[in-house]
Amino acid sequence: MTDYSKYEIVVGLEVHAQLQTNSKLFCGDSIAFGAEPNTHISPITLGHPGTLPKMNRKAIEYAVKMGLACHCEIERYNYFARKNYFYPDLPKGYQVSQHTTPVCKGGYVTIRTAEWERNIRLNRIHMEEDAGKSIHDADPENTCVDYNRAGTALIEIVTEPDITSAEEAFAYVSEIRKLVRYLEICDGNMEEGSLRCDANISVRLKGESKLGTKVEVKNLNSIRNVKRAIEFEAKRLMELVDKGETVIQQTRSFDANNGTTFATREKEDADDYRYFPEPDLAPFHLQEEFIERMRQQLPVLHTERIKKYTSEYQLSDYDAAVLTEEKAFADYFEKIIACTTNYKGAANWMLGPVKSWLNENNKEISDFPVQPEKMAAIIQLTDEGKLSFSVASTKLFSSLLKQPSKEPLQIAEEENLVQQSDISSIEPIIDGVLEKLADKVAEYKKGKKGLISLFVGEVMKQSKGKADPKVTNELLLKKLKS
């Protein structure tokens, strides 16, 4: 029986992010997802003799922005190389990538859980072209190839072997996904393949400094599967080492159906790829003013927003983390608080009714029909005591979703939702309730103080929810003392 506790795992991750440029890395072919196979291609994508690639400037901008967000050193002098390896879904038979001069060097990504925070060091971020897609189930006898994706601009974000658990890997990939989405350089959609992860995994006895032989699990297409694959593969390697068997350096795939990995080929070393400078692409030099311009274009990232929300707005760590999960969601929240200083109220609306509506309708915040200033107006109505949160979040919110062009106060008045807060209108209702529940009043006066909620509930019922709960409470207590 393997004693897993005496081993530790060492993981390095390679995350490939498909850049949201309009065209491919070296030609003008579209990168739109979901097109008919082999419709977004050209002689350049297909590697026809005599064709020449041309660099996509926007891809360089996006790569530099990612590097700056990850605290990397930006390489000023860059060139591309040919990676000589047979890709059945890359027509040229080699991949154009960066090897000697990755555009971004070093840097780190900070990961957090409820218990800890630490930096995962990066080795590099480099640009390369994506391969096409082999389809094995479209024809019973042949593998079909779709070249639509071939040549799409990628950045590959490579960590040092700093990750020591599947949980840390999960947190790291989650953080990368947030980063690329905040920067608006990649949609982060792992199901569609625009964000993919390869995990290099090895194990060693605790206390040892030498790294064990690694295996690479390729093309993990969800954050959950990254965690599952590492958990399975780490146990498999520990069992091999425990039996004294040799760990073979190899590439493996993950079967998400049964949670296991399987070998696909023995892993090559970098020397096997025979890198040499790409002769058809001129080197490019990044000027200081270009890098500074990219720095100025960086948005406020979620880590900075979390600090601001907790310190300046006095929100909880949980509220801040959920509000900043998606940039567009945080942007909407900030538009609300530009119109109100009730930050906690705005957070409650965003994480309550708004988020519930988005989840129930499977929508993004960009699809939400109500303008932020109108959400701020609802908050103001409840702050002023004109509406209870209960009435506002159910009746008014529901009506506003159907009539988003109307003002919240207009709807509240039309639907007779505005609370009664003047004593002259509430007092007769209270008197009627206390008369009707005379036996309960007697019990209250004998010490059953919990009955106050019964009286309040009955007043709210008689007033059809319009009585101000605070005023109602105060009047009831005063009358029950007499």
C-alpha positions as CSV (number, residue, x, y, z in Angstrom):
1,M,0.0,0.0,0.0
2,T,1.5,3.3,-1.1
3,D,2.1,5.9,1.6
4,Y,1.3,9.0,-0.4
5,S,2.1,11.3,2.5
6,K,5.8,10.8,2.2
7,Y,5.9,12.2,-1.3
8,E,5.4,15.7,-2.7
9,I,4.4,16.8,-6.2
10,V,6.0,19.4,-8.4
11,V,3.9,20.9,-11.2
12,G,4.7,23.4,-13.9
13,L,1.9,24.6,-16.1
14,E,1.8,25.8,-19.7
15,V,-1.4,27.7,-20.5
16,H,-2.1,28.5,-24.1
17,A,-4.4,31.5,-24.6
18,Q,-5.9,32.2,-28.0
19,L,-5.6,35.9,-28.7
20,Q,-8.8,37.8,-29.7
21,T,-7.3,39.4,-32.7
22,N,-9.6,39.7,-35.8
23,S,-7.2,37.7,-37.9
24,K,-4.5,35.0,-37.6
25,L,-0.9,35.6,-36.5
26,F,0.7,35.7,-39.9
27,C,-2.2,36.4,-42.4
28,G,-5.6,38.0,-42.7
29,D,-7.8,34.9,-42.3
30,S,-10.6,35.1,-39.8
31,I,-10.4,33.4,-36.5
32,A,-14.2,33.4,-35.7
33,F,-15.3,30.2,-33.9
34,G,-17.9,27.8,-35.2
35,A,-17.5,28.3,-39.0
36,E,-17.8,25.4,-41.4
37,P,-14.6,23.4,-41.6
38,N,-11.8,24.7,-43.8
39,T,-13.6,28.0,-44.7
40,H,-11.2,30.4,-42.8
41,I,-8.1,29.4,-44.8
42,S,-5.9,30.8,-47.5
43,P,-2.6,29.8,-49.3
44,I,-0.7,31.2,-46.3
45,T,-2.6,29.2,-43.8
46,L,-2.1,26.1,-46.0
47,G,1.6,26.8,-46.3
48,H,1.6,26.9,-50.1
49,P,5.1,27.4,-51.7
50,G,6.0,31.0,-52.4
51,T,3.7,32.4,-49.7
52,L,5.1,34.7,-47.1
53,P,3.8,35.4,-43.5
54,K,3.2,38.9,-42.2
55,M,3.3,39.8,-38.5
56,N,0.0,40.7,-36.7
57,R,0.8,43.9,-34.7
58,K,-2.3,43.5,-32.4
59,A,-0.9,40.1,-31.2
60,I,2.3,41.8,-30.1
61,E,0.3,44.4,-28.2
62,Y,-1.8,41.7,-26.4
63,A,1.3,39.7,-25.5
64,V,3.1,42.7,-24.1
65,K,0.0,43.7,-22.0
66,M,-0.2,40.2,-20.5
67,G,3.5,40.4,-19.7
68,L,3.1,43.8,-18.0
69,A,0.1,42.5,-16.0
70,C,2.3,39.5,-14.9
71,H,5.3,41.7,-13.8
72,C,7.5,40.3,-16.6
73,E,10.6,41.8,-18.2
74,I,9.6,42.7,-21.8
75,E,12.2,41.5,-24.4
76,R,13.1,44.5,-26.7
77,Y,14.7,42.4,-29.5
78,N,12.4,39.6,-30.8
79,Y,12.4,37.1,-33.5
80,F,10.4,33.9,-34.4
81,A,11.8,30.4,-34.8
82,R,10.7,27.3,-36.7
83,K,9.8,24.4,-34.4
84,N,10.4,21.3,-36.4
85,Y,7.9,18.7,-35.3
86,F,5.3,17.0,-37.5
87,Y,1.9,18.4,-36.7
88,P,-0.7,16.5,-38.8
89,D,-2.9,19.6,-38.5
90,L,-0.3,22.2,-39.5
91,P,0.1,22.1,-43.2
92,K,3.7,23.5,-43.2
93,G,5.0,20.6,-41.1
94,Y,6.5,22.9,-38.6
95,Q,5.2,25.5,-36.1
96,V,6.3,29.2,-36.0
97,S,7.0,30.0,-32.4
98,Q,9.4,32.0,-30.2
99,H,12.2,30.1,-28.5
100,T,15.4,32.0,-27.8
101,T,13.6,35.4,-27.4
102,P,10.2,35.0,-25.7
103,V,8.6,38.4,-25.7
104,C,8.1,38.3,-21.9
105,K,10.6,36.9,-19.4
106,G,10.2,36.1,-15.7
107,G,7.4,37.6,-13.8
108,Y,4.8,36.0,-11.5
109,V,1.1,35.5,-10.9
110,T,-0.3,35.8,-7.4
111,I,-2.8,33.1,-6.4
112,R,-5.1,33.3,-3.4
113,T,-7.3,31.0,-1.4
114,A,-9.2,31.7,1.8
115,E,-6.2,30.5,3.8
116,W,-3.1,31.8,1.9
117,E,-1.6,33.9,-0.8
118,R,1.6,33.2,-2.8
119,N,3.3,34.0,-6.1
120,I,3.8,31.5,-8.8
121,R,6.9,32.4,-10.8
122,L,6.8,32.5,-14.6
123,N,9.6,31.3,-16.8
124,R,8.3,33.2,-19.9
125,I,5.4,34.2,-22.1
126,H,5.9,33.7,-25.8
127,M,3.9,34.0,-29.0
128,E,3.2,31.2,-31.5
129,E,0.7,30.0,-34.0
130,D,-2.0,27.4,-33.2
131,A,-2.4,24.1,-35.0
132,G,-5.6,23.0,-36.7
133,K,-7.9,20.4,-35.4
134,S,-7.9,16.6,-36.1
135,I,-11.4,15.1,-36.1
136,H,-11.4,11.3,-35.6
137,D,-15.1,10.5,-35.4
138,A,-16.5,12.2,-38.6
139,D,-15.3,9.3,-40.9
140,P,-15.2,5.6,-39.9
141,E,-11.9,5.0,-41.7
142,N,-10.1,8.4,-41.9
143,T,-9.1,11.2,-39.7
144,C,-10.4,14.6,-41.0
145,V,-8.5,17.8,-40.5
146,D,-10.1,21.3,-40.0
147,Y,-7.5,24.0,-40.7
148,N,-9.7,26.9,-39.6
149,R,-7.8,27.2,-36.3
150,A,-4.3,26.7,-37.9
151,G,-2.3,29.9,-37.6
152,T,-4.4,31.5,-34.9
153,A,-2.3,33.8,-32.6
154,L,-1.5,32.2,-29.2
155,I,0.5,33.2,-26.2
156,E,1.9,30.4,-24.1
157,I,2.3,31.3,-20.4
158,V,4.9,29.0,-18.9
159,T,5.5,28.7,-15.1
160,E,8.5,27.6,-13.2
161,P,8.0,24.2,-11.4
162,D,6.5,26.2,-8.4
163,I,3.1,24.5,-8.0
164,T,2.9,21.9,-5.2
165,S,-0.8,20.8,-5.3
166,A,-3.8,20.3,-7.5
167,E,-5.5,23.0,-5.5
168,E,-2.8,25.5,-6.4
169,A,-3.0,24.6,-10.0
170,F,-6.7,25.1,-9.9
171,A,-6.2,28.6,-8.4
172,Y,-3.5,29.5,-10.9
173,V,-5.5,28.6,-14.0
174,S,-8.5,30.4,-12.5
175,E,-6.3,33.5,-12.0
176,I,-4.9,33.3,-15.6
177,R,-8.4,33.1,-16.9
178,K,-9.5,36.2,-15.0
179,L,-6.3,38.1,-16.2
180,V,-6.8,37.4,-19.9
181,R,-10.5,38.4,-19.6
182,Y,-9.8,41.5,-17.7
183,L,-7.2,42.5,-20.3
184,E,-9.7,41.6,-23.0
185,I,-7.1,39.7,-25.0
186,C,-8.8,36.2,-24.8
187,D,-12.3,35.2,-24.0
188,G,-11.0,32.4,-21.7
189,N,-13.5,29.9,-23.0
190,M,-11.9,26.5,-22.3
191,E,-14.8,24.5,-23.8
192,E,-14.2,26.2,-27.2
193,G,-10.4,25.7,-26.9
194,S,-9.5,29.4,-26.6
195,L,-7.7,28.6,-23.3
196,R,-5.9,25.3,-22.9
197,C,-3.6,23.9,-20.3
198,D,-0.7,21.4,-20.3
199,A,0.5,20.1,-17.0
200,N,4.1,18.9,-16.3
201,I,4.0,16.7,-13.3
202,S,6.7,14.9,-11.2
203,V,6.9,13.5,-7.7
204,R,9.8,13.2,-5.2
205,L,10.3,12.2,-1.6
206,K,9.6,15.1,0.8
207,G,12.9,16.8,1.6
208,E,14.6,16.0,-1.7
209,S,15.7,18.9,-3.9
210,K,16.2,17.0,-7.2
211,L,13.2,16.9,-9.5
212,G,11.7,13.6,-10.5
213,T,11.1,12.5,-14.1
214,K,8.2,14.5,-15.4
215,V,5.2,13.5,-17.5
216,E,3.1,16.0,-19.5
217,V,-0.7,15.8,-19.6
218,K,-1.8,17.7,-22.7
219,N,-4.8,19.8,-23.7
220,L,-6.8,20.0,-20.5
221,N,-10.0,21.8,-21.4
222,S,-11.5,22.9,-18.1
223,I,-10.1,24.2,-14.8
224,R,-11.7,21.3,-13.0
225,N,-10.0,18.8,-15.3
226,V,-6.6,20.4,-14.6
227,K,-7.2,19.6,-10.9
228,R,-8.5,16.1,-11.6
229,A,-5.7,15.2,-14.0
230,I,-3.0,16.3,-11.6
231,E,-4.6,14.4,-8.7
232,F,-4.7,11.2,-10.7
233,E,-1.3,11.5,-12.3
234,A,0.4,12.4,-9.0
235,K,-1.0,9.2,-7.4
236,R,0.0,7.1,-10.4
237,L,3.6,8.4,-10.3
238,M,3.9,7.9,-6.5
239,E,2.8,4.3,-6.9
240,L,5.4,3.7,-9.6
241,V,8.2,5.2,-7.5
242,D,7.0,3.3,-4.4
243,K,7.3,0.1,-6.4
244,G,10.8,1.0,-7.6
245,E,9.6,1.2,-11.2
246,T,11.0,3.7,-13.8
247,V,9.0,6.7,-14.6
248,I,9.1,7.3,-18.4
249,Q,9.2,10.9,-19.7
250,Q,6.1,10.9,-21.9
251,T,3.1,12.9,-23.1
252,R,-0.3,11.7,-21.8
253,S,-3.9,12.7,-22.3
254,F,-6.7,12.9,-19.8
255,D,-10.0,11.0,-20.1
256,A,-12.6,13.2,-18.4
257,N,-15.2,10.4,-18.4
258,N,-13.3,8.1,-16.0
259,G,-10.7,10.6,-14.5
260,T,-7.6,8.7,-15.8
261,T,-4.7,9.6,-18.0
262,F,-3.2,7.5,-20.8
263,A,0.1,7.6,-22.7
264,T,0.1,9.1,-26.2
265,R,3.9,9.3,-27.0
266,E,7.3,9.5,-25.4
267,K,8.2,13.1,-24.7
268,E,10.7,15.0,-26.8
269,D,13.4,17.3,-25.4
270,A,13.8,20.9,-26.8
271,D,16.8,19.7,-28.9
272,D,14.5,17.3,-30.8
273,Y,12.6,20.2,-32.2
274,R,15.7,21.6,-34.0
275,Y,14.7,25.3,-33.6
276,F,16.2,27.8,-36.0
277,P,15.3,31.5,-36.8
278,E,12.3,31.8,-39.1
279,P,13.8,33.1,-42.3
280,D,10.6,34.5,-43.7
281,L,9.9,36.9,-40.8
282,A,12.0,39.9,-40.0
283,P,12.9,40.4,-36.3
284,F,11.0,43.1,-34.5
285,H,12.3,45.6,-31.9
286,L,10.0,47.0,-29.2
287,Q,10.5,50.7,-28.5
288,E,10.2,52.1,-25.0
289,E,7.3,54.4,-26.0
290,F,5.4,51.4,-27.4
291,I,5.8,49.4,-24.1
292,E,4.8,52.5,-22.0
293,R,1.7,53.0,-24.2
294,M,0.7,49.4,-23.5
295,R,1.3,50.0,-19.8
296,Q,-1.0,53.0,-19.9
297,Q,-3.7,50.9,-21.6
298,L,-3.9,48.3,-18.8
299,P,-7.2,48.3,-17.0
300,V,-7.6,48.2,-13.2
301,L,-7.2,44.5,-12.5
302,H,-9.3,42.4,-10.1
303,T,-6.6,42.2,-7.4
304,E,-6.5,46.1,-7.3
305,R,-10.3,46.2,-7.2
306,I,-10.5,43.7,-4.4
307,K,-8.2,45.9,-2.3
308,K,-10.2,49.0,-3.1
309,Y,-13.6,47.4,-2.4
310,T,-12.5,46.0,1.0
311,S,-10.6,49.1,2.2
312,E,-12.4,52.1,0.7
313,Y,-15.9,50.6,0.3
314,Q,-15.7,48.4,3.5
315,L,-17.0,45.3,1.7
316,S,-16.3,41.8,2.9
317,D,-13.5,39.8,1.2
318,Y,-16.3,37.5,-0.1
319,D,-18.3,40.3,-1.6
320,A,-15.2,41.8,-3.2
321,A,-14.0,38.5,-4.7
322,V,-17.4,37.7,-6.3
323,L,-18.0,41.2,-7.6
324,T,-14.6,41.3,-9.3
325,E,-14.8,37.7,-10.8
326,E,-15.7,39.1,-14.2
327,K,-14.6,42.6,-15.4
328,A,-17.9,43.5,-17.0
329,F,-19.7,42.6,-13.7
330,A,-17.4,44.8,-11.7
331,D,-17.7,47.6,-14.3
332,Y,-21.5,47.5,-13.9
333,F,-21.1,47.6,-10.1
334,E,-18.8,50.7,-10.3
335,K,-21.4,52.5,-12.5
336,I,-24.0,52.0,-9.8
337,I,-21.8,53.3,-7.0
338,A,-21.0,56.3,-9.2
339,C,-24.6,57.3,-8.4
340,T,-24.9,56.2,-4.8
341,T,-22.6,55.9,-1.7
342,N,-24.5,52.9,-0.3
343,Y,-21.8,50.5,-1.4
344,K,-23.1,47.6,0.6
345,G,-26.6,48.1,-0.7
346,A,-25.2,48.1,-4.3
347,A,-23.2,44.9,-3.6
348,N,-26.3,43.2,-2.1
349,W,-28.3,44.0,-5.2
350,M,-25.5,42.8,-7.6
351,L,-24.9,39.6,-5.7
352,G,-28.6,39.0,-5.0
353,P,-31.4,39.9,-7.5
354,V,-29.1,40.8,-10.4
355,K,-26.9,37.7,-10.2
356,S,-30.0,35.5,-9.7
357,W,-31.6,36.9,-12.8
358,L,-28.4,36.3,-14.8
359,N,-28.1,32.7,-13.6
360,E,-31.8,31.9,-14.2
361,N,-31.7,33.3,-17.7
362,N,-28.2,32.1,-18.5
363,K,-27.2,35.6,-19.4
364,E,-24.1,37.8,-19.1
365,I,-24.2,41.3,-17.4
366,S,-24.0,42.8,-20.9
367,D,-27.4,41.3,-21.5
368,F,-29.0,42.8,-18.4
369,P,-31.7,45.3,-19.5
370,V,-31.6,47.7,-16.6
371,Q,-29.2,50.7,-16.6
372,P,-26.9,51.1,-13.6
373,E,-28.3,54.5,-12.7
374,K,-31.8,53.0,-12.4
375,M,-30.4,50.3,-10.0
376,A,-29.0,53.2,-8.0
377,A,-32.4,54.9,-8.0
378,I,-34.0,51.7,-6.5
379,I,-31.3,51.7,-3.8
380,Q,-32.2,55.4,-3.1
381,L,-35.9,54.5,-2.8
382,T,-35.1,51.9,-0.1
383,D,-32.7,54.1,1.7
384,E,-35.3,56.8,1.9
385,G,-37.8,54.3,3.3
386,K,-40.2,54.6,0.3
387,L,-39.9,50.9,-0.4
388,S,-38.9,47.9,1.6
389,F,-36.1,45.8,0.2
390,S,-38.6,42.9,-0.1
391,V,-41.0,44.9,-2.2
392,A,-38.2,46.5,-4.2
393,S,-36.5,43.2,-5.0
394,T,-39.6,41.3,-6.0
395,K,-42.3,43.5,-7.3
396,L,-40.4,46.7,-8.5
397,F,-37.4,44.8,-9.8
398,S,-39.6,42.4,-11.8
399,S,-41.6,45.3,-13.3
400,L,-38.5,47.2,-14.1
401,L,-37.0,44.3,-16.0
402,K,-40.1,44.3,-18.2
403,Q,-40.2,48.1,-18.6
404,P,-36.5,49.1,-18.4
405,S,-37.1,52.5,-20.0
406,K,-39.3,53.7,-17.1
407,E,-38.0,55.3,-13.9
408,P,-38.2,53.1,-10.8
409,L,-40.2,55.7,-8.8
410,Q,-42.7,56.0,-11.7
411,I,-43.3,52.2,-11.6
412,A,-43.6,52.2,-7.8
413,E,-46.2,54.9,-7.9
414,E,-48.2,53.3,-10.8
415,E,-48.2,50.0,-9.0
416,N,-49.0,51.6,-5.6
417,L,-45.9,50.2,-4.0
418,V,-44.7,53.3,-2.2
419,Q,-44.6,52.6,1.6
420,Q,-46.8,54.5,4.0
421,S,-44.6,56.1,6.6
422,D,-46.8,58.8,8.0
423,I,-48.3,57.8,11.4
424,S,-51.9,58.9,10.5
425,S,-52.2,56.2,7.8
426,I,-50.5,53.4,9.7
427,E,-52.0,53.9,13.2
428,P,-55.6,52.9,12.2
429,I,-54.3,49.6,10.8
430,I,-52.3,48.9,13.9
431,D,-55.3,49.6,16.1
432,G,-57.4,47.2,14.1
433,V,-54.8,44.5,14.3
434,L,-54.4,44.8,18.1
435,E,-58.2,44.7,18.5
436,K,-58.5,41.6,16.3
437,L,-55.6,39.9,18.2
438,A,-56.6,41.0,21.7
439,D,-55.8,37.5,23.2
440,K,-52.3,37.7,21.8
441,V,-51.9,41.2,23.1
442,A,-52.6,39.9,26.6
443,E,-50.0,37.1,26.1
444,Y,-47.5,39.7,25.0
445,K,-48.1,41.8,28.1
446,K,-47.5,38.7,30.2
447,G,-44.0,38.3,28.8
448,K,-44.3,36.6,25.3
449,K,-42.3,39.4,23.6
450,G,-41.7,37.3,20.5
451,L,-45.3,38.0,19.5
452,I,-44.2,41.4,18.2
453,S,-43.3,39.7,14.9
454,L,-46.8,38.4,14.6
455,F,-48.3,41.9,15.0
456,V,-45.8,43.4,12.5
457,G,-46.6,40.7,10.0
458,E,-50.3,41.2,10.3
459,V,-50.0,45.0,9.9
460,M,-47.9,44.4,6.7
461,K,-50.5,42.0,5.5
462,Q,-53.4,44.5,6.1
463,S,-51.4,47.3,4.5
464,K,-50.5,45.0,1.5
465,G,-46.8,45.5,2.3
466,K,-47.0,49.3,2.2
467,A,-46.6,50.1,5.9
468,D,-43.1,51.2,6.7
469,P,-41.7,48.3,8.9
470,K,-39.6,50.7,11.1
471,V,-42.5,53.1,11.8
472,T,-44.8,50.1,12.4
473,N,-42.4,48.6,14.9
474,E,-42.0,51.8,16.8
475,L,-45.8,52.4,17.0
476,L,-46.6,48.9,18.0
477,L,-44.0,49.0,20.9
478,K,-45.5,52.3,22.1
479,K,-49.1,51.0,22.0
480,L,-48.2,47.7,23.6
481,K,-46.6,49.5,26.6
482,S,-49.8,51.4,27.4
